[in-house]
Amino acid sequence: MDFLADCRTRLAFDLVANTWNPVVLWALRHGPRRHGELRRTIGGISAKVLTETVRRLEFDGLVERRDGGYALTSLGETLLGPIEGFGRWAAEHGDAVVAAQDRARSA
């Protein structure tokens, strides 16, 4: 399969390539959250970046405004499994990646 600039696979990779997209989606997995609550839950994200992220996720159809806050759409919920898979991979292999980076820096 070729990964052309406009193919659906590249589109999917772009959705999770943004640092904050999967973090915000994961933070919404238990239900709607208001902006301030979402920001406190995530930590380390500025109000401006959070606003930009939820707007981008709304544009992509993954998040919607609901009950005075933000909530996953049914489409957004379909990304929770892959995000959880990335998290499991990171827990299992993250130390090996960090070790490889350390070796490369010291070489």
C-alpha positions in Angstrom: 0.0 0.0 0.0 1.3 3.4 -0.9 1.0 6.2 1.6 0.1 9.0 -0.8 -0.4 12.6 0.5 -4.2 12.3 0.4 -4.7 8.7 1.3 -6.9 7.7 4.3 -4.1 6.0 6.1 -2.0 9.2 6.1 -5.1 11.1 7.3 -5.4 8.6 10.3 -1.7 9.0 11.1 -2.1 12.8 11.0 -4.9 12.5 13.6 -2.7 10.9 16.1 0.6 12.6 15.1 -0.4 15.8 16.9 0.9 15.6 20.4 -2.3 16.7 22.1 -5.0 15.1 19.9 -4.8 11.6 21.5 -4.3 13.0 24.9 -7.5 15.1 24.7 -9.4 12.2 23.2 -8.2 9.9 26.0 -9.1 12.5 28.7 -12.7 12.5 27.3 -13.1 8.8 27.4 -15.3 8.8 30.6 -17.7 11.5 29.4 -18.0 15.3 28.7 -15.7 17.7 30.5 -15.6 21.5 30.6 -12.6 23.3 29.3 -11.1 24.0 32.7 -11.7 20.5 34.0 -10.2 19.1 30.8 -7.1 21.3 31.2 -6.7 20.2 34.9 -7.1 16.6 33.9 -4.4 16.8 31.2 -1.9 19.1 32.9 0.9 20.7 31.0 -1.3 22.1 28.3 -2.0 25.8 27.9 -5.6 27.1 27.6 -4.8 28.3 24.1 -3.4 25.0 22.9 -6.3 23.1 24.4 -8.8 25.4 22.6 -6.9 24.9 19.3 -6.9 21.1 19.9 -10.6 20.8 20.7 -11.4 23.0 17.7 -9.3 20.8 15.4 -10.9 17.6 16.9 -14.4 19.2 16.3 -13.4 20.0 12.7 -12.4 16.3 12.3 -15.7 15.1 13.7 -14.1 13.4 16.8 -15.3 15.8 19.5 -18.4 17.9 19.9 -19.7 20.4 22.4 -22.2 18.9 24.7 -23.6 19.7 28.1 -21.5 22.8 28.5 -18.3 20.9 27.7 -16.6 18.7 25.2 -17.4 15.1 24.5 -16.3 12.4 22.2 -18.5 11.7 19.2 -19.1 8.1 18.2 -16.3 8.5 15.6 -14.0 9.8 18.3 -14.8 6.8 20.5 -13.5 4.5 17.7 -10.0 5.9 18.3 -9.8 5.0 21.9 -8.7 1.4 21.1 -5.8 2.4 18.9 -4.7 5.1 21.5 -4.8 2.5 24.2 -2.7 0.2 22.0 -0.1 3.0 21.6 0.0 3.4 25.3 0.5 -0.3 25.9 3.3 -0.3 23.3 4.9 2.7 25.0 4.8 1.0 28.4 6.3 -2.2 27.0 9.0 -0.6 24.7 9.5 3.0 25.9 12.6 2.1 27.9 14.2 0.5 24.8 13.5 3.6 22.8 15.0 5.9 25.5 18.1 3.6 25.8 18.6 3.7 22.0 18.3 7.5 22.1 20.9 7.7 24.9 23.3 5.4 23.0 22.9 7.6 19.9 23.6 10.8 21.9 26.7 9.4 23.5 28.2 8.0 20.3 
